[in-house]
Amino acid sequence: MSRAFTKEDGSTRWEPPVPLAAYAARMPGEAETLHESDDLLELLHWLQRQPSGPLEIRDRAGVLLGVRQ
């Protein structure tokens, strides 16, 4: 097997990084993403279906777009 497709520290195959979605919903102050989407309307519909509580929407660069209190 070619070493180009293995990690230096093990025999597992290399996998490309997962591309970031355009928008993400998170709890305020948390780094963990609850839901990601490339479609802002889809993310807003997902947000509407969630139980009440504080959530924020950020873009790929981390810029705050909106907050639900």
KARAHU-V902401 format. One record per pair of residues at least 4 apart in sequence whose ideal C-beta (glycine too) atoms are under 6 Angstrom apart, sorted by the first residue. I is the first residue (numbers start at 1). GAP is how many residues later the second one is. D is the distance in whole Angstrom. If there is no record, write none. Layout:
# KARAHU-V902401
I;GAP;D + I;GAP;D
This chain:
# KARAHU-V902401
5;8;6 + 5;9;5 + 7;5;6 + 20;40;5 + 21;15;4 + 21;16;6 + 21;17;5 + 22;16;5 + 22;38;5 + 23;14;5 + 23;17;5 + 23;20;5 + 23;36;6 + 24;9;5 + 24;12;5 + 24;34;5 + 25;9;5 + 25;10;5 + 25;22;6 + 25;30;5 + 25;32;6 + 26;4;5 + 26;7;6 + 26;30;6 + 28;26;5 + 28;28;5 + 35;11;5 + 37;5;5 + 37;6;4 + 54;15;6 + 55;13;5 + 56;11;5 + 57;8;5 + 57;9;5 + 58;4;5 + 58;6;6 + 59;4;5 + 59;6;6
